[in-house]
Amino acid sequence: MNSSLLNGWNTFYTRSVLSWLKMPEQAAVSLSFKNYSSGAALHEALIGRFEENAEQIIPGLRSYDGGYACLTVHWYGTETMVESAEIDGELMLLITPLKQEMKPMTLLIEGVVLWNGSGTVCRDGEALCFRVPNGDISIWTDGESVEEYHAGCTGPYLSVKLNRPVAVSSGKRRTAAELRPLLDAAREKVAADAARFGDVAEAYTAMKTCLAWDTVYEPENKQLCSPVSRLWSISWGGYVLFCWDTYFSAMMAIPESEELACANAAAITAELTESGFVPNFGAAGDNKSRDRSQPPVGSLAVREIYRRYRNRDFVCSLFDKLLCWNRWFAEHRMLENGQLCWGSDPFQPRAGRYWETHDIDCTRGAALESGLDNSPMYDDVPFDKKRHLMCLADVGLTGLYLADCENLADLARIAGRNEVVPELLDRAALCKKGLSELWDEKFGMFCNKRTDTGEFSYRISPTNFYALFSDMVTTEQASRMMKEHFYNPEEFWGEYIIPTIARNDPAYPDQDYWRGRIWAPTNFLAYLAMRKQGLQKECADLAQKSKELLLKEWREHGHVHENYNGTTGEGCDRGNSDKFYHWGGLLALIALIDAGYLEGPEQPLDECNSACHE
């Protein structure tokens, strides 16, 4: 699958969305602009920058496979549309100036063979010529050539006036007029792929566009993967994969790309630590969070990939690592009564990196394991240094872990590992019993509970709804949770939902990260838990509002945000809300499931047993 993805031209170079990488040759064609009003040259274009005078990129339609991509670059008063397509193995680029300054920019077309790949590139008259093992590649343009010595390029390049639409193509020279109908046909195909999702087509396009632009080639492990954004990967030294984020990216690829879904699930599972858990993060240079994991949603992702594509070999390839991770949670995070607590374990640093020496074996580290880094739920909660656990039995973790046990039991049957099914179901049953003890009858909610004092915590978030993953939740309990909390405007209901702390919590006005903002993953998991209980109206309401939240900033700015303001629905109001963070697309995935375009994970896998005997 990796080989099929890494074949041909695509925008897989992390440092610029204006670079087209030919794989497996590792030959890159990169576009840059020389702006004469500022004297600056734009060499590394990225989506989502906040800095003053930084390029602002509005992404358009695109496919996963490089068949078509479109974006518009706003920079120093100019606007430029860039379209690309791969047709019959050849790269086609059309660069169209939409708004110019007094002196039109110069378009720079640079060639390089990346990551010490075999081959060379040189300028040969009017073309760039790659000499690579699989055959020569020539890059041509129909632009008017100009000499621009102060381009800032470090390799061979072509420079042409950007005073009209300019064509760039491999193989032979093509004109802008020749490319226009080819690009139109490629764009129409992508639009038709989205149109099959009816009323959810626009939201699906936002999700797919973000995930596709965030997908890159990671040379250290020679893999294709989808980090949360390119900006994050660069700041982490090359690449970074966060745990639940990457499993969610696998799920978002399910409607259209088995290869990308499998690649992402495999990439993050491969980060398994020596201690036997999938870490909070795995980054370049063996940089991992060896003290903590993150929400256990890997079996959910793999189960749903199997449901769609019935690839038993894929399940078998990941099963042992997922089982190891599940057992690690039981050994390191589960209390005797079946409830689980977030934690952070001490370990020996390897390189003296920041996250090897900061917030280890403490409440802050445990909060980072939850994925809800600065959630008010964990304010002032003490830490048990003997067990390396936060002193809080967590409803959300307990609900997710029991779901992990049940999903993994399904995967065990698929993989022909029936001997571990009783072990998994026994742990799920223990978790259900533990969850039932977290019900507060007076408050009408499953609540986190201090393990040192035995007191309930009434600082609630969407994670409290994860208790609904248990089939031991009664109809009356589910009804009270919805009526008294979900639809309560003092807590979670509103124009935009679900805020990550109740609106009447003292921390809600902070609107800083997990302190009151709306996050797609908590909406998504709460939605799946509600579906498990058959709460159709509640699910429909959450799906509709999730879609509307996503489309607000998508329509205005082309953004898919990391998180959104709980009151206004804005994403750009906070500089720490990444503008192009792929898991924002989960808001669309909720709508796709609710509209019936994907099966809901609560439905059984009817072919589990028969698959074992294929």
VEXDREN-2710 file (C-alpha; in Angstrom, 1 decimal):
% VEXDREN-2710
k/r/px/py/pz
1/MET/0.0/0.0/0.0
2/ASN/2.8/2.4/0.8
3/SER/4.3/1.7/-2.6
4/SER/1.0/2.5/-4.4
5/LEU/0.8/5.8/-2.5
6/LEU/4.4/6.7/-3.1
7/ASN/4.3/6.5/-6.9
8/GLY/4.0/9.6/-9.1
9/TRP/3.7/13.3/-8.4
10/ASN/2.2/14.8/-5.2
11/THR/2.7/17.5/-2.7
12/PHE/4.4/15.3/-0.1
13/TYR/7.3/17.6/0.8
14/THR/6.7/18.8/4.4
15/ARG/8.3/22.3/4.1
16/SER/6.2/23.7/1.2
17/VAL/2.8/23.2/-0.3
18/LEU/4.3/24.6/-3.5
19/SER/6.6/21.6/-4.0
20/TRP/5.7/18.6/-6.1
21/LEU/7.6/15.4/-5.3
22/LYS/8.1/12.6/-7.8
23/MET/8.3/9.3/-6.0
24/PRO/10.1/7.0/-5.7
25/GLU/12.7/9.1/-7.4
26/GLN/12.6/11.8/-4.7
27/ALA/12.8/14.5/-7.4
28/ALA/11.1/17.7/-6.4
29/VAL/9.9/20.7/-8.4
30/SER/9.4/23.7/-6.2
31/LEU/7.7/27.0/-7.0
32/SER/8.8/30.3/-5.4
33/PHE/7.9/33.9/-6.0
34/LYS/10.1/37.0/-6.1
35/ASN/8.1/40.1/-5.0
36/TYR/9.5/43.5/-6.0
37/SER/7.5/45.7/-3.7
38/SER/9.0/44.0/-0.7
39/GLY/12.1/42.6/-2.2
40/ALA/11.3/39.3/-0.6
41/ALA/11.2/35.8/-2.1
42/LEU/8.7/33.2/-0.9
43/HIS/10.5/29.8/-0.9
44/GLU/8.6/27.7/1.7
45/ALA/4.8/28.2/1.5
46/LEU/2.7/26.8/4.2
47/ILE/-0.9/26.9/5.2
48/GLY/-1.9/28.5/8.5
49/ARG/0.9/30.9/9.4
50/PHE/-0.1/33.7/11.9
51/GLU/3.0/35.9/11.5
52/GLU/2.8/39.4/10.2
53/ASN/3.4/39.6/6.4
54/ALA/3.4/35.8/6.1
55/GLU/1.8/34.2/3.1
56/GLN/-1.9/33.4/3.6
57/ILE/-3.0/30.3/1.6
58/ILE/-6.6/29.5/0.8
59/PRO/-6.8/25.8/-0.2
60/GLY/-9.2/24.6/-2.8
61/LEU/-10.3/21.3/-4.2
62/ARG/-7.8/18.5/-4.2
63/SER/-7.5/14.7/-4.4
64/TYR/-5.4/12.4/-2.2
65/ASP/-3.5/10.9/-5.2
66/GLY/-2.2/14.0/-6.8
67/GLY/-4.8/13.9/-9.6
68/TYR/-5.8/17.5/-8.9
69/ALA/-4.9/20.2/-6.4
70/CYS/-5.6/23.9/-6.2
71/LEU/-4.8/26.8/-3.8
72/THR/-4.5/30.6/-3.8
73/VAL/-1.5/32.4/-2.3
74/HIS/-2.1/35.9/-0.8
75/TRP/1.3/37.6/-0.2
76/TYR/2.3/41.3/-0.1
77/GLY/-0.8/42.5/-1.9
78/THR/-0.6/39.8/-4.6
79/GLU/-2.9/36.9/-5.3
80/THR/-1.8/33.9/-7.2
81/MET/-3.8/30.7/-8.0
82/VAL/-1.8/27.5/-8.4
83/GLU/-3.3/24.4/-9.9
84/SER/-1.7/21.0/-10.4
85/ALA/-2.6/17.7/-11.9
86/GLU/-0.9/14.4/-12.7
87/ILE/-2.0/13.1/-16.0
88/ASP/-0.5/9.9/-17.5
89/GLY/2.4/10.2/-15.1
90/GLU/3.2/13.7/-16.1
91/LEU/3.1/16.8/-13.9
92/MET/1.0/19.7/-15.1
93/LEU/1.1/23.1/-13.2
94/LEU/-0.8/26.3/-14.1
95/ILE/0.1/29.4/-12.1
96/THR/-2.3/32.3/-12.6
97/PRO/-1.8/35.8/-11.2
98/LEU/-5.1/37.1/-9.9
99/LYS/-3.9/40.4/-8.4
100/GLN/-0.5/42.0/-9.2
101/GLU/1.5/44.9/-7.9
102/MET/3.2/47.6/-10.0
103/LYS/5.9/45.2/-11.2
104/PRO/4.7/41.6/-11.7
105/MET/6.4/38.9/-9.6
106/THR/8.9/36.5/-11.0
107/LEU/8.0/32.9/-10.8
108/LEU/11.0/30.7/-9.8
109/ILE/11.0/27.0/-10.7
110/GLU/13.6/25.1/-8.8
111/GLY/14.7/21.4/-9.0
112/VAL/16.3/19.2/-6.4
113/VAL/16.7/15.6/-5.5
114/LEU/15.8/15.3/-1.8
115/TRP/17.1/13.3/1.1
116/ASN/20.4/12.3/-0.5
117/GLY/18.5/10.4/-3.2
118/SER/20.4/9.1/-6.2
119/GLY/20.5/11.5/-9.1
120/THR/21.3/15.0/-10.1
121/VAL/19.5/18.0/-11.6
122/CYS/20.8/20.7/-13.9
123/ARG/19.5/23.5/-16.1
124/ASP/19.8/22.5/-19.7
125/GLY/18.9/25.5/-21.9
126/GLU/15.2/26.2/-21.3
127/ALA/14.5/23.1/-19.2
128/LEU/15.4/21.6/-15.8
129/CYS/16.7/18.1/-16.3
130/PHE/16.7/15.4/-13.6
131/ARG/19.0/12.4/-14.0
132/VAL/17.5/9.7/-11.8
133/PRO/17.6/5.9/-11.7
134/ASN/14.2/5.3/-13.2
135/GLY/14.8/7.6/-16.2
136/ASP/15.4/11.3/-16.9
137/ILE/12.8/13.9/-16.1
138/SER/12.6/17.2/-17.9
139/ILE/10.6/20.2/-16.6
140/TRP/9.5/22.9/-19.1
141/THR/7.6/26.2/-18.9
142/ASP/5.9/28.4/-21.4
143/GLY/6.7/31.5/-19.4
144/GLU/8.8/34.5/-20.6
145/SER/12.3/33.9/-19.3
146/VAL/14.0/36.6/-17.2
147/GLU/17.3/36.6/-15.4
148/GLU/16.7/36.9/-11.6
149/TYR/20.1/36.5/-9.8
150/HIS/18.8/37.5/-6.4
151/ALA/16.3/34.7/-6.2
152/GLY/17.6/33.0/-3.1
153/CYS/17.5/29.6/-4.9
154/THR/20.3/27.1/-3.9
155/GLY/19.9/24.8/-6.9
156/PRO/19.2/24.9/-10.6
157/TYR/16.1/27.0/-11.4
158/LEU/14.1/28.6/-14.2
159/SER/12.8/32.2/-13.7
160/VAL/9.9/33.6/-15.7
161/LYS/7.6/36.7/-15.6
162/LEU/4.4/36.1/-13.8
163/ASN/2.5/38.6/-15.9
164/ARG/0.0/36.1/-17.3
165/PRO/-1.0/32.4/-16.7
166/VAL/2.2/30.3/-16.8
167/ALA/2.3/26.6/-17.5
168/VAL/4.9/24.3/-16.0
169/SER/5.0/20.7/-17.1
170/SER/7.1/17.6/-17.2
171/GLY/8.0/15.7/-20.4
172/LYS/7.5/18.5/-22.9
173/ARG/6.6/22.1/-23.1
174/ARG/2.9/22.8/-22.9
175/THR/1.1/26.1/-23.0
176/ALA/-1.4/27.5/-20.5
177/ALA/-4.1/27.2/-23.1
178/GLU/-3.3/23.5/-23.5
179/LEU/-3.4/22.8/-19.8
180/ARG/-6.6/24.6/-19.0
181/PRO/-9.0/21.9/-20.3
182/LEU/-6.9/19.1/-18.7
183/LEU/-7.0/20.8/-15.3
184/ASP/-10.7/21.6/-15.6
185/ALA/-11.4/17.9/-16.3
186/ALA/-9.3/16.9/-13.3
187/ARG/-11.1/19.4/-11.0
188/GLU/-14.5/18.2/-12.1
189/LYS/-13.6/14.7/-11.2
190/VAL/-12.7/15.7/-7.6
191/ALA/-15.9/17.8/-7.4
192/ALA/-17.9/14.8/-8.6
193/ASP/-16.3/12.6/-5.9
194/ALA/-17.5/15.0/-3.2
195/ALA/-20.9/15.5/-4.7
196/ARG/-21.9/11.9/-4.0
197/PHE/-22.1/13.0/-0.3
198/GLY/-25.1/15.2/-0.9
199/ASP/-25.8/17.8/1.8
200/VAL/-22.5/16.8/3.5
201/ALA/-20.4/17.4/0.3
202/GLU/-19.1/20.8/1.3
203/ALA/-18.1/19.5/4.8
204/TYR/-16.5/16.4/3.3
205/THR/-14.5/18.6/0.9
206/ALA/-13.2/20.6/3.9
207/MET/-12.2/17.4/5.7
208/LYS/-10.6/15.8/2.7
209/THR/-8.7/19.0/1.6
210/CYS/-7.2/19.5/5.0
211/LEU/-6.1/15.9/5.4
212/ALA/-4.7/15.7/1.9
213/TRP/-2.6/18.9/2.3
214/ASP/-1.4/17.7/5.7
215/THR/-0.2/14.3/4.2
216/VAL/3.6/14.1/3.6
217/TYR/6.4/11.7/3.0
218/GLU/8.4/11.1/6.1
219/PRO/11.9/10.0/5.0
220/GLU/13.2/8.7/8.3
221/ASN/10.9/5.8/8.3
222/LYS/10.2/5.9/4.5
223/GLN/6.5/6.2/5.0
224/LEU/3.5/8.3/4.0
225/CYS/1.7/9.8/6.9
226/SER/-0.6/12.7/7.9
227/PRO/0.9/14.8/10.8
228/VAL/-1.6/17.2/12.3
229/SER/-0.1/20.0/10.2
230/ARG/3.1/20.8/8.4
231/LEU/3.8/23.6/10.8
232/TRP/3.8/21.2/13.7
233/SER/6.1/18.8/11.9
234/ILE/8.6/21.5/11.1
235/SER/8.6/22.8/14.7
236/TRP/9.2/19.2/16.0
237/GLY/12.3/18.8/13.8
238/GLY/11.0/17.0/10.8
239/TYR/7.8/15.1/11.7
240/VAL/5.5/14.4/14.6
241/LEU/2.7/12.0/14.9
242/PHE/0.3/12.4/17.9
243/CYS/-1.5/9.3/19.0
244/TRP/-5.2/9.8/18.9
245/ASP/-4.8/12.5/16.3
246/THR/-3.2/10.1/13.8
247/TYR/-5.8/7.3/14.4
248/PHE/-8.5/9.9/13.7
249/SER/-6.7/10.9/10.5
250/ALA/-6.9/7.2/9.5
251/MET/-10.6/7.2/10.1
252/MET/-11.1/10.4/8.1
253/ALA/-9.4/8.8/5.1
254/ILE/-11.8/5.8/5.2
255/PRO/-14.5/7.1/2.8
256/GLU/-12.1/7.3/-0.1
257/SER/-8.6/6.0/0.5
258/GLU/-7.9/2.6/2.0
259/GLU/-4.2/3.1/1.4
260/LEU/-4.0/6.4/3.4
261/ALA/-6.2/5.1/6.2
262/CYS/-4.0/2.0/6.6
263/ALA/-0.8/4.0/6.3
264/ASN/-1.7/6.4/9.1
265/ALA/-2.9/3.7/11.4
266/ALA/0.2/1.7/10.8
267/ALA/2.5/4.7/11.2
268/ILE/1.3/5.6/14.7
269/THR/1.1/2.0/15.9
270/ALA/4.7/1.5/14.8
271/GLU/5.7/4.2/17.3
272/LEU/5.0/1.7/20.1
273/THR/7.5/2.2/23.0
274/GLU/9.7/-0.3/24.6
275/SER/7.3/-0.3/27.5
276/GLY/4.5/-1.5/25.3
277/PHE/2.2/1.5/24.7
278/VAL/1.5/3.8/21.8
279/PRO/3.0/7.1/23.0
280/ASN/1.4/10.6/23.2
281/PHE/3.8/11.5/20.4
282/GLY/6.4/10.0/18.2
283/ALA/8.7/12.4/16.4
284/ALA/11.9/12.7/14.4
285/GLY/15.0/11.2/15.9
286/ASP/13.3/8.7/18.1
287/ASN/11.7/11.4/20.2
288/LYS/8.8/9.9/22.0
289/SER/6.8/10.5/25.2
290/ARG/8.0/7.5/27.1
291/ASP/6.1/8.5/30.2
292/ARG/2.6/8.6/28.8
293/SER/0.2/7.4/26.2
294/GLN/-3.0/9.0/25.0
295/PRO/-6.7/8.0/24.6
296/PRO/-6.9/4.4/23.3
297/VAL/-8.7/4.8/20.0
298/GLY/-6.4/2.6/17.8
299/SER/-8.6/-0.5/17.8
300/LEU/-11.6/1.7/16.9
301/ALA/-9.8/3.1/13.9
302/VAL/-8.5/-0.3/12.7
303/ARG/-11.9/-1.9/13.2
304/GLU/-13.6/0.7/11.1
305/ILE/-11.0/0.4/8.3
306/TYR/-11.6/-3.3/8.3
307/ARG/-15.4/-2.8/8.2
308/ARG/-15.0/-0.7/5.0
309/TYR/-12.3/-2.7/3.2
310/ARG/-12.3/-6.2/4.7
311/ASN/-8.5/-6.4/4.7
312/ARG/-7.7/-9.2/7.2
313/ASP/-4.0/-9.0/6.6
314/PHE/-4.0/-5.4/7.7
315/VAL/-5.7/-6.3/11.0
316/CYS/-3.3/-9.1/11.6
317/SER/-0.3/-6.8/11.0
318/LEU/-1.3/-4.4/13.8
319/PHE/-3.1/-6.7/16.2
320/ASP/-0.3/-7.7/18.5
321/LYS/0.8/-4.2/19.1
322/LEU/-2.7/-3.0/19.8
323/LEU/-3.2/-5.9/22.3
324/CYS/0.1/-5.0/23.9
325/TRP/-1.1/-1.4/24.4
326/ASN/-4.4/-2.6/25.8
327/ARG/-2.6/-4.8/28.3
328/TRP/-0.3/-1.9/29.3
329/PHE/-3.4/0.3/30.2
330/ALA/-4.7/-2.5/32.4
331/GLU/-1.4/-2.9/34.2
332/HIS/-0.5/0.7/34.5
333/ARG/-3.7/2.8/34.6
334/MET/-6.5/0.6/35.9
335/LEU/-7.6/0.4/39.5
336/GLU/-8.8/-2.8/41.1
337/ASN/-12.4/-1.8/40.7
338/GLY/-12.2/-1.4/36.9
339/GLN/-11.9/2.4/36.9
340/LEU/-9.0/4.0/35.1
341/CYS/-6.9/7.1/35.9
342/TRP/-4.6/9.1/33.6
343/GLY/-0.9/8.8/34.5
344/SER/2.7/9.6/33.8
345/ASP/5.6/7.2/34.5
346/PRO/9.2/8.1/35.2
347/PHE/11.8/7.0/32.7
348/GLN/15.5/7.5/31.8
349/PRO/15.9/10.4/29.4
350/ARG/17.9/9.6/26.2
351/ALA/18.7/13.0/24.7
352/GLY/17.7/15.6/27.3
353/ARG/14.8/16.9/25.2
354/TYR/12.2/19.1/26.7
355/TRP/9.5/16.5/27.1
356/GLU/12.0/14.1/28.6
357/THR/12.7/16.4/31.5
358/HIS/9.6/18.4/32.0
359/ASP/6.1/17.5/33.4
360/ILE/7.1/13.8/34.0
361/ASP/5.5/11.8/36.8
362/CYS/3.1/14.5/37.9
363/THR/-0.5/15.8/37.3
364/ARG/0.5/17.9/34.3
365/GLY/2.0/14.8/32.6
366/ALA/-1.1/12.8/33.3
367/ALA/-3.3/15.6/31.9
368/LEU/-1.1/15.5/28.8
369/GLU/-1.8/11.8/28.5
370/SER/-5.6/12.5/28.6
371/GLY/-5.1/14.6/25.4
372/LEU/-7.0/17.4/27.2
373/ASP/-3.8/19.2/28.2
374/ASN/-5.0/22.1/30.3
375/SER/-8.5/20.9/31.1
376/PRO/-10.1/22.5/34.2
377/MET/-11.2/18.9/35.2
378/TYR/-7.6/18.3/36.3
379/ASP/-6.9/21.6/38.1
380/ASP/-5.6/21.0/41.6
381/VAL/-6.0/17.2/41.4
382/PRO/-3.1/15.6/43.4
383/PHE/-0.8/12.9/42.0
384/ASP/0.0/9.5/43.4
385/LYS/3.7/9.1/43.1
386/LYS/3.6/5.5/44.1
387/ARG/1.3/4.4/41.3
388/HIS/2.2/7.3/39.0
389/LEU/-1.5/8.1/38.6
390/MET/-3.6/11.2/38.9
391/CYS/-5.9/10.8/41.9
392/LEU/-9.0/10.9/39.8
393/ALA/-11.0/8.0/38.4
394/ASP/-11.8/9.2/35.0
395/VAL/-15.1/8.6/33.3
396/GLY/-13.8/9.4/29.8
397/LEU/-10.8/7.1/30.0
398/THR/-12.8/4.3/31.6
399/GLY/-15.4/4.5/28.8
400/LEU/-12.8/4.6/26.1
401/TYR/-10.9/1.7/27.5
402/LEU/-14.0/-0.5/27.7
403/ALA/-14.7/0.4/24.1
404/ASP/-11.1/-0.5/23.2
405/CYS/-11.5/-3.9/24.9
406/GLU/-14.7/-4.6/22.9
407/ASN/-13.3/-3.3/19.6
408/LEU/-10.1/-5.3/20.1
409/ALA/-12.2/-8.5/20.8
410/ASP/-13.7/-8.0/17.4
411/LEU/-10.3/-7.6/15.8
412/ALA/-9.1/-10.7/17.7
413/ARG/-11.9/-12.8/16.0
414/ILE/-11.0/-11.3/12.6
415/ALA/-7.3/-12.1/13.1
416/GLY/-8.0/-15.6/14.3
417/ARG/-6.9/-14.9/17.8
418/ASN/-10.0/-16.2/19.7
419/GLU/-7.9/-17.2/22.7
420/VAL/-7.6/-13.6/23.8
421/VAL/-11.3/-12.7/23.4
422/PRO/-12.3/-13.8/27.0
423/GLU/-9.4/-11.8/28.5
424/LEU/-10.6/-8.7/26.7
425/LEU/-14.3/-9.1/27.4
426/ASP/-13.5/-9.8/31.1
427/ARG/-11.7/-6.4/31.3
428/ALA/-14.5/-4.7/29.5
429/ALA/-17.0/-6.1/32.0
430/LEU/-14.8/-4.9/34.9
431/CYS/-14.7/-1.4/33.4
432/LYS/-18.5/-1.4/33.0
433/LYS/-18.9/-2.3/36.7
434/GLY/-16.4/0.4/37.6
435/LEU/-18.3/3.0/35.5
436/SER/-21.6/2.2/37.1
437/GLU/-20.1/3.2/40.4
438/LEU/-19.3/6.7/39.0
439/TRP/-23.0/7.5/38.5
440/ASP/-24.2/10.4/40.7
441/GLU/-27.9/10.0/41.1
442/LYS/-28.5/13.5/42.4
443/PHE/-26.5/15.2/39.7
444/GLY/-27.8/12.9/36.9
445/MET/-24.4/12.3/35.4
446/PHE/-21.4/9.9/35.4
447/CYS/-18.7/11.9/37.2
448/ASN/-15.0/11.7/37.8
449/LYS/-14.2/10.7/41.3
450/ARG/-11.2/11.6/43.5
451/THR/-9.4/8.4/44.5
452/ASP/-7.9/10.0/47.6
453/THR/-11.1/11.5/49.1
454/GLY/-13.9/9.5/47.3
455/GLU/-15.6/12.8/46.3
456/PHE/-17.2/13.3/43.0
457/SER/-16.0/16.1/40.7
458/TYR/-18.6/18.3/39.1
459/ARG/-16.3/19.9/36.6
460/ILE/-17.7/18.2/33.6
461/SER/-16.8/18.0/29.9
462/PRO/-17.9/16.0/26.8
463/THR/-15.7/13.2/28.1
464/ASN/-18.4/12.5/30.8
465/PHE/-20.6/11.3/28.0
466/TYR/-18.2/8.6/27.1
467/ALA/-19.8/6.5/29.8
468/LEU/-22.5/5.9/27.2
469/PHE/-20.1/3.4/25.6
470/SER/-21.2/1.0/28.3
471/ASP/-24.3/-1.1/27.7
472/MET/-24.9/-1.1/31.4
473/VAL/-26.1/2.5/31.2
474/THR/-29.8/2.5/31.7
475/THR/-32.4/4.3/29.5
476/GLU/-33.3/6.5/32.4
477/GLN/-29.6/7.5/33.0
478/ALA/-29.0/8.3/29.4
479/SER/-32.2/10.4/29.3
480/ARG/-31.2/12.4/32.3
481/MET/-27.7/13.0/30.9
482/MET/-29.2/14.4/27.7
483/LYS/-32.0/16.4/29.3
484/GLU/-30.1/17.8/32.3
485/HIS/-26.7/18.3/30.8
486/PHE/-26.4/18.0/27.0
487/TYR/-29.5/20.2/26.3
488/ASN/-28.8/22.4/29.3
489/PRO/-27.7/25.9/28.0
490/GLU/-26.0/26.6/31.3
491/GLU/-23.7/23.6/30.6
492/PHE/-23.3/22.3/27.0
493/TRP/-26.1/23.4/24.8
494/GLY/-25.8/26.6/22.7
495/GLU/-25.4/27.9/19.2
496/TYR/-22.0/26.1/19.0
497/ILE/-21.4/22.8/20.8
498/ILE/-19.9/20.9/22.7
499/PRO/-17.6/23.2/24.8
500/THR/-14.8/21.2/26.6
501/ILE/-15.9/22.5/29.9
502/ALA/-19.4/23.4/31.0
503/ARG/-20.4/27.0/30.3
504/ASN/-21.1/27.6/34.0
505/ASP/-17.6/26.4/35.0
506/PRO/-15.4/29.3/36.3
507/ALA/-12.8/28.4/33.6
508/TYR/-15.1/28.6/30.6
509/PRO/-14.5/32.3/30.0
510/ASP/-10.8/31.5/29.5
511/GLN/-11.5/30.1/26.0
512/ASP/-7.9/28.8/25.9
513/TYR/-7.3/25.4/24.4
514/TRP/-9.2/22.9/26.5
515/ARG/-10.6/25.5/28.8
516/GLY/-14.0/26.1/27.1
517/ARG/-13.2/25.8/23.5
518/ILE/-14.9/23.2/21.2
519/TRP/-12.7/20.4/19.9
520/ALA/-13.7/18.0/17.1
521/PRO/-12.3/14.8/18.7
522/THR/-14.4/15.2/21.9
523/ASN/-17.5/16.0/19.8
524/PHE/-16.7/12.9/17.7
525/LEU/-16.3/10.5/20.6
526/ALA/-19.3/11.8/22.5
527/TYR/-21.3/11.4/19.2
528/LEU/-20.2/7.7/18.9
529/ALA/-21.0/7.1/22.6
530/MET/-24.5/8.6/22.1
531/ARG/-25.0/6.4/19.0
532/LYS/-24.2/3.4/21.1
533/GLN/-27.3/4.2/23.2
534/GLY/-29.5/4.8/20.2
535/LEU/-30.0/8.6/20.9
536/GLN/-31.0/9.5/17.4
537/LYS/-32.3/13.0/17.9
538/GLU/-29.4/14.0/20.1
539/CYS/-27.0/12.5/17.5
540/ALA/-28.7/14.4/14.7
541/ASP/-28.5/17.7/16.6
542/LEU/-24.8/17.2/17.4
543/ALA/-24.1/16.2/13.8
544/GLN/-25.8/19.3/12.4
545/LYS/-24.1/21.7/14.7
546/SER/-20.7/20.1/14.2
547/LYS/-21.1/20.5/10.4
548/GLU/-22.2/24.2/10.8
549/LEU/-19.2/24.9/13.1
550/LEU/-16.7/23.4/10.6
551/LEU/-18.3/25.3/7.6
552/LYS/-18.2/28.7/9.4
553/GLU/-14.5/29.2/9.1
554/TRP/-14.1/27.0/6.0
555/ARG/-16.4/29.3/4.0
556/GLU/-14.9/32.5/5.5
557/HIS/-11.1/31.6/5.3
558/GLY/-10.6/28.1/4.1
559/HIS/-9.5/27.1/7.6
560/VAL/-10.0/23.8/9.4
561/HIS/-9.1/24.7/13.0
562/GLU/-7.6/22.7/15.8
563/ASN/-10.3/24.1/18.1
564/TYR/-13.1/26.8/18.1
565/ASN/-14.5/29.4/20.5
566/GLY/-17.3/27.9/22.5
567/THR/-19.4/31.0/22.2
568/THR/-18.7/32.6/18.8
569/GLY/-17.5/29.5/16.8
570/GLU/-14.4/31.4/15.7
571/GLY/-11.1/29.6/15.3
572/CYS/-8.8/32.6/14.5
573/ASP/-9.5/34.4/17.8
574/ARG/-6.7/32.5/19.4
575/GLY/-3.2/32.3/18.1
576/ASN/-2.7/28.8/19.6
577/SER/-5.5/27.3/17.5
578/ASP/-3.8/25.9/14.4
579/LYS/-5.6/27.0/11.3
580/PHE/-5.2/23.8/9.3
581/TYR/-5.2/21.0/11.8
582/HIS/-6.6/17.9/10.2
583/TRP/-8.7/16.5/13.1
584/GLY/-11.0/19.5/12.7
585/GLY/-12.4/17.4/9.9
586/LEU/-13.9/15.0/12.4
587/LEU/-16.8/17.5/12.5
588/ALA/-17.5/16.5/9.0
589/LEU/-17.1/12.8/9.7
590/ILE/-19.8/13.0/12.4
591/ALA/-22.1/14.4/9.7
592/LEU/-21.2/11.7/7.2
593/ILE/-22.0/9.0/9.7
594/ASP/-25.2/10.6/10.8
595/ALA/-26.4/11.0/7.2
596/GLY/-25.8/7.3/6.5
597/TYR/-22.8/7.6/4.2
598/LEU/-20.7/5.5/6.6
599/GLU/-21.8/2.8/9.0
600/GLY/-21.8/3.7/12.7
601/PRO/-19.1/1.9/14.8
602/GLU/-21.8/0.8/17.2
603/GLN/-23.1/-1.7/14.7
604/PRO/-21.8/-5.3/15.0
605/LEU/-19.4/-6.8/12.5
606/ASP/-21.5/-9.6/11.1
607/GLU/-18.6/-11.2/9.3
608/CYS/-16.2/-11.4/12.3
609/ASN/-16.5/-15.1/12.8
610/SER/-16.5/-16.1/9.1
611/ALA/-13.5/-13.9/8.4
612/CYS/-11.4/-16.0/10.8
613/HIS/-11.9/-19.0/8.6
614/GLU/-11.2/-17.4/5.2
END
